[in-house]
């Protein structure tokens, strides 16, 4: 049988959109489905969603319900400390680091303290269930990606069937390891915003950084088809070529927002476009010719769901729901609709009104594609034949 992989990208609070998509999939598929995604891969905030699914003891619908409840009950204070004193301490540590070669004396430097997120995930996710689900054949593998600050390599930590082996490519590798809380917090450590995490002998940060091939881990783990959930509406043609009037020079938040988008969004979209082009090319070549020439490539079935509306515009309307201390610093740097930096604010907007709207948008977008989704899963259940190296696995 074919192996379908779920690929969840990063994006801070924007990952709430993925929850709505998963809710719709749970409603579209038959109620008793154990797990339609034997391979689950996540990066950054998408890694949190991935592990929440992989570590749930129930079926797919129950796992999605648990994940949805987690997001809908979420507040800013459960992700990072936002009191004036807390932010002041973080800024003070940044200042003191200037007298220590720019290095934190007692802990990694960051603008915000995500200690509450450590406590929340430790309480809500039972990591021991991952191995149980693998033994029960409900799960083939789960992978989360983080970036090593010393080596500069993108490392995909995966836990799965004993037959799976690691891989090594340019600037990226796969390492078999029992997934722990440290891996999860490292993968979701947004650069400069949240502190890095030490795993073994290296400090790791957000997995979206330097992730050259976001689809690669799923293919290395044996995926025959990919279901990808993005967090950007850039793939929607109606957003292409829109001209926005220039009212002022870029604010600091606007610049940072583009830097974050280049890490969290651009690599995935480029990898999807590369895969789709190669798929079209390979379909023009008869399979027997590929086999005769010894070309170990084959088309990979995929379905991509991404926001139909601009997430940045939604964030611009919801910034007012953030705590006063966070709003002050966001406004000062231009992270508002007026300042043009709402993109940067969207990554920190763990406020219920923003989360709820993104979940509803994800659900709506997916239900519109219900027929395509049914067809995707029907085709992915067919016997996979002419096994060869997937196009993204090289």
JOHU-V343830 format. One record per helix or strand. SS is the DSSP state (@ for helix, = for strand). FROM is the first residue (numbers start at 1). LEN is the number of residues. Records with the same first field share a line. If there is no record, write none. Layout:
BEGIN
SS=FROM-LEN ; FROM-LEN
END
This chain:
BEGIN
==4-5 ; 39-5 ; 81-1 ; 113-1 ; 141-8 ; 154-7 ; 167-3 ; 172-5 ; 197-3 ; 202-5 ; 225-5 ; 298-1 ; 301-5 ; 390-1
@=12-17 ; 45-10 ; 60-13 ; 76-3 ; 84-14 ; 115-10 ; 128-8 ; 181-7 ; 216-5 ; 237-3 ; 252-32 ; 287-6 ; 311-11 ; 324-10 ; 342-5 ; 352-17 ; 370-11 ; 391-3
END
